Amino acid sequence: MALPIILDTDPGIDDAVAIAAALFSPAIDLQLITTVAGNVSVEKTTRNALQLLHFWKADVPVAQGAATPLTRPPGDAASVHGESGMDGFDFTVHDRQILDVPAFQAIFARLMASPVPLTIVTIGPLTNIALLLTHYPACTAKIKRLVMMGGSAGRGNFTPNAEFNIAIDPEAAARVFESGLEIVMCGLDVTHQAVLAPDYLAALPSLNQTGRLLHALFSHYRAGSMTTGLRMHDLCAIAWVVKPELFTLKRCFVAVETRGDYTAGTTVVDIEGRLIRPANAQVALGIDVAAFREWVAQTLALAP
């Protein structure tokens, strides 16, 4: 049976690939997409999610989420993804609408309506999930696990020590790691390894319509660095849901720094157990790159 999931996202070019994999992997039943401010503003991430669903003719409800972090001013990654968040492709006009409730309420409603606990996959800042846990703390019984792209056991990509999704809203991330949820953290330790090779990227236009879309987007991603390969950060979270055997994980205690001009957003991953604290996450530290690339190719070939 396909695994029912809720996807919380901030599209974003690599988010687009993750959404494609969630839609077209036979192992996943994508029940709800929620958007959050991150790569670009929440208005733009929501527009991008709707545009992608229209492109793929996919009938998945979308709820717009938090426009700002819990306590901080917003940041973004428009320098990486383009001003729109998905520069490089001309989407057609559509009349799709979002749900009339904010994301955290839409997630709660979907959880309560489900006969089985659901997996939540987050590939953006964790603001919506923190709001969900704050307003509906008992909902954790309806969450099977939370699989996130975020954090790092080593260096960062937004500050020297902090990964972007966590650094944008450290207070939200801290709330999630303190929640008692079963958490799988796919951070930079694996996403920096999950690189699609230049020859595969170059061949995408001949794959299908989705391949042409992604090639156009990738040509604008990170200033068009396709000749050296591209890291598929967000796609790793979907890959873990479908093929967890690709990853090497270690149960660790993870804390999120929320203070400090230089350290806020850092995920402190106690790999060696020095803090003598119970583990609160499974942290991905390794990935089978060849098998990951094979899975990506097989999955995108199923897209229209």
Secondary structure, DSSP 8 states (H G I E B T S, - for coil): --EEEEEEE---HHHHHHHHHHHH-TTEEEEEEEE-SSSS-HHHHHHHHHHHHHHHT----EEE--SS-SSS-----HHHH-TTSSTT-----------SS-HHHHHHHHHHH-SS-EEEEE-S-SHHHHHHHHH-GGGGGGEEEEEEE---SS--SSSSSB-HHHHH-HHHHHHHHTS---EEEE-HHHHTT-EE-HHHHHHGGGT-HHHHHHHHHHTTGGGT-GGG-EE-TTHHHHHHHH-GGGEEEEEEEEEE----TTTTTBEEEETT-TT-----EEEEEEE-HHHHHHHHHHHHTT--
